[in-house]
Amino acid sequence: MVKLNIIYASEMGTAMDVADRTEAIAKEKGVDVIQFGMDSVSMNDLQTMNKLLIITSTTGDGDLPMMGEEFWNELLESELDLSATEYSVCALGDSSHHDFCGAGKKVDARLEELGAKKVLDRQECDGDTEGSEEWAELSMEKLGVI
Ligand SMILES: Cc1cc2nc3c(=O)[nH]c(=O)nc-3n(C[C@H](O)[C@H](O)[C@H](O)COP(=O)(O)O)c2cc1C
């Protein structure tokens, strides 16, 4: 069975809750799923993840949560070929901030630059998690894991 990889980065726990819920939905559907905090994922690991869901909130001014900083810096510097990767991003933010969902937007753009194939447009959650469950389910369909 193809493995579904979930990578999340969260500052206050909301994106982590979305990752947990996404993992639970996958398990309910019999998907072989594994979840990682962004701080535990190396570029070598990333290269092996062919089916990928990224869930990240935004902190500071359009920045990744602290647990995602190293991953982001490495992703920016890397020249990985991610053409075997299919993915979608769920970005959490709040539109009262200048750079709405900035972290999710920049990770999404960089994955595309490195050749990864976006199977579903980015979900942007504004101040809550509305839409994230629908995004999770539809992403799994588009990734072909359910
Ligand atoms: C200090 C701080 C900075 C934030 N900066 C941004 C931002 O630049 N852009 C944005 O869209 N949301 C921003 N947010 C909103 C959070 O991304 C949003 O509340 C999110 O749901 C938090 O998820 P988390 O609990 O997983 O960290 C900020 C929140 C805080 C507390």
The ligand as an ORCA input file, in Angstrom:
! r2SCAN-3c Opt
* xyz 0 1
  C       2.508     36.083     17.064
  C       1.602     35.647     15.944
  C       1.924     35.989     14.634
  C       1.079     35.616     13.568
  N       1.402     35.998     12.296
  C       0.586     35.659     11.262
  C       0.886     36.054      9.934
  O       1.892     36.688      9.640
  N       0.011     35.664      8.940
  C      -1.132     34.961      9.192
  O      -1.883     34.679      8.268
  N      -1.437     34.577     10.465
  C      -0.610     34.894     11.500
  N      -0.927     34.494     12.782
  C      -2.170     33.699     13.017
  C      -1.912     32.191     13.175
  O      -1.256     31.639     12.040
  C      -3.255     31.460     13.365
  O      -3.835     31.900     14.578
  C      -3.112     29.962     13.388
  O      -4.389     29.346     13.445
  C      -2.256     29.475     14.564
  O      -1.976     28.092     14.404
  P      -1.033     27.316     15.452
  O      -1.817     27.241     16.737
  O      -0.851     25.975     14.851
  O       0.252     28.047     15.582
  C      -0.097     34.873     13.839
  C      -0.400     34.509     15.176
  C       0.434     34.887     16.220
  C       0.062     34.498     17.636
*
